[in-house]
Amino acid sequence: MANPLEQFRIKPIVELPIGSVDASFTNSSLFMLLAVVLIALFLTLSMRGRALVPGRWQSMAELAYEFVANMVRENVGSEGRRYFPFIFSLFMFILFGNLLGLVPFGFTFTSHIIVTFGLAITVFTGVTLVALVRHGFKFFTYFFPSGAPVAMAPLLVPIEILSYCSRPVTLAIRLFANMMAGHTMLKIFAGFTVGLGAITYGIGGIGPVAVNVALTAFEFLVAVLQAYVFTVLTCLYLHDAIHLH
Amino acid sequence: MPQLDPSWFPPQLIWLAISFALLYLLMTRLALPRIGEVLETRQRRIDDNLDRAAEIKQEADRAIAAYEKALAEARAEAHAIMREAGARLAAEAQRRQAELSARLASEAKEAEARVGDAKAAALGEIRGVAAEVARAAAVRLAGIEPDAQTLVRAVEAVMKGRA
């Protein structure tokens, strides 16, 4: 039985050392670029007709656009319009990354903690910069909830700072853990299918295959849901940065 | 766990940055403006159509109001004409009736006068005949010849007594 974690192994395609830094083009890089190309093709080809009454593909593209636009409008407010392209790119990138991982022999770059952390730290840094630019030093009042007794400050301020700084970590781990757990489960049950089938003339494989079918459907749900959760949390952080509570 | 092998962190981060920057560029320059434009055009078209619909509805309302007004006017006019015609016919009938009754009354009076004249003439003639009869009776029975004056008086007295 193959190691269920084998699917997460990075395989270099082109070794590319830049100075002392390794910038090799790997299967992970390939799927990131694939996601970008697919997103761009999906959104441009479907809108080629610019039909007043949209067809199927155009409907899907518009649906994605309006879904994210509504999310930004509801969670950030009208000031969020400026950040809509970034949030849209984030949502599509994670969504396509998750979905590409469900294609057989595909690679799930969102199951790598460094990738999700890279995205999360980008969001965190961006949001903090937005808050600092908008509010200057007033931003630091964010760490002391207004109305709380001043005596509580020594307790409240460290808690608030800690919870603020844990945002990128939770954001990264939530996505990474969900994707990795799902894909590991799929692989484990696939292993059971082979193992049990081999010793029972194939009959024993039926159960694990049924479980895998259900899990695959569930993984599609998780793929979309986690992309949504990541994006909606980004929107909420952005709302905090713009409105300071 | 291959995810925790730090030797693969730099290439992943580098390619993540490249891919995401590329995606962001493609989205802001290419995909999003196009979708936004299509959605905006559609919204504008819908708004335009709604505006036009409201305009047309207003026009229809105006037309209905004008129609109702014309109908009310026509009805009122018809009423007036009917009332006027009724009044005229009633006046005419009254006039004719008055004329007729006046004519009938004058004819009746005339007829009465004619009857009175005939009666008087008849009465006058009766006097003459009665006097003659009385004279003849006097001549035959009494053999006297009464004069005309006496005869007339006698007839008058008799007629007065009869009357």
Interface residues (C-beta under 8 A of the other chain):
Chain A: L5 F8 R9 I10 P12 L16 V21 D22 A23 S24 F25 T26 S28 S29 M32 L33 A35 V36 I39 A40 L43 T44 M47 R50 A51 L52 P54 Q58 A61 E62 Y65 E66 F84 P85 F86 F88 S89 M92 F93 F109 S111 H112 I113 I114 V115 G118 L119 T122 F176 M180
Chain B: M1 P2 Q3 L4 D5 S7 W8 F9 P10 P11 Q12 L13 I14 W15 L16 A17 I18 S19 F20 L22 L23 Y24 L26 M27 T28 L30 A31 L32 R34 I35 G36 E37 V38 L39 T41 R42 R45
